[in-house]
Amino acid sequence: MLMQQTSIDAYKSINRGNNSMKDRVYDLIKEYELISCEEAEIYLEGKHQSISSTIRHLVLDGLVENSLLTTKNTSGRMAILWKTVDQT
């Protein structure tokens, strides 16, 4: 899948230095073991676009995966619960 340069630039802009969005999202998923994108948005006070994009990058990096479990989000729709990949 081809990503737009504007999306790449936006991702890079929030993932620089210490405590990047990528680190924050990964640490949150690791801490809670299972978390939806919407829950991460609430805990981190982040925008959906930023959090969902970050989760996607964590999946592509092999750090996070779909747990195959779901939960209802605030709109009543089912949402994926994300988990960290077992690194053992």
C-alpha positions in Angstrom: 0.0 0.0 0.0 1.4 3.4 -1.0 1.4 6.0 1.6 1.0 9.7 0.8 4.0 11.9 1.6 1.8 14.1 3.8 0.9 11.1 5.9 4.6 10.1 6.2 5.6 13.6 7.2 2.9 13.9 9.8 3.9 10.5 11.3 7.5 11.5 11.5 6.7 14.9 13.0 5.1 13.2 16.1 7.6 10.5 16.4 10.9 12.3 17.1 13.0 12.4 20.2 12.2 10.9 23.6 8.6 9.9 24.5 7.5 9.8 20.9 3.9 9.0 20.0 5.0 5.6 18.9 6.7 5.0 22.3 3.6 6.3 24.2 1.2 4.1 22.3 3.3 1.0 22.6 3.9 1.6 26.3 0.1 2.0 26.8 -0.7 -1.2 25.0 2.0 -3.0 26.9 0.7 -1.6 30.2 -3.0 -2.4 29.7 -2.3 -5.7 27.7 -5.4 -5.2 25.6 -6.6 -1.8 24.4 -8.7 -0.4 21.6 -7.7 2.5 19.4 -10.4 4.7 21.0 -9.3 3.9 24.5 -5.7 4.8 23.5 -7.1 8.1 22.1 -8.7 8.9 25.4 -5.8 7.9 27.6 -3.3 9.8 25.5 -5.6 12.7 24.6 -4.7 12.1 21.0 -6.5 12.4 17.7 -7.9 9.4 16.0 -5.7 9.9 12.9 -2.5 10.0 15.0 -3.3 7.0 17.2 -4.6 4.8 14.5 -1.7 5.6 12.3 0.7 4.9 15.1 -0.9 1.5 15.8 -0.6 0.7 12.1 3.1 1.4 12.2 3.5 -0.7 15.3 1.8 -3.5 13.5 4.0 -3.1 10.5 7.1 -3.1 12.8 6.0 -6.4 14.3 5.5 -4.9 17.8 1.7 -4.9 18.1 -1.0 -7.3 16.7 -4.7 -7.8 16.6 -5.7 -9.9 19.7 -8.7 -11.3 17.8 -10.8 -9.9 20.6 -13.2 -6.9 20.3 -15.0 -4.5 22.5 -17.8 -2.0 21.8 -16.6 1.6 21.3 -18.7 4.7 22.2 -20.5 4.6 18.9 -21.7 1.0 19.7 -19.5 -0.5 17.0 -17.1 -3.3 17.6 -13.4 -2.3 17.8 -10.2 -4.4 17.7 -8.4 -4.9 21.0 -4.6 -4.5 20.3 -1.9 -6.4 22.2 1.9 -6.4 22.1 3.6 -9.2 20.2 5.3 -11.7 22.5 8.9 -10.9 22.2 10.3 -14.0 23.9 
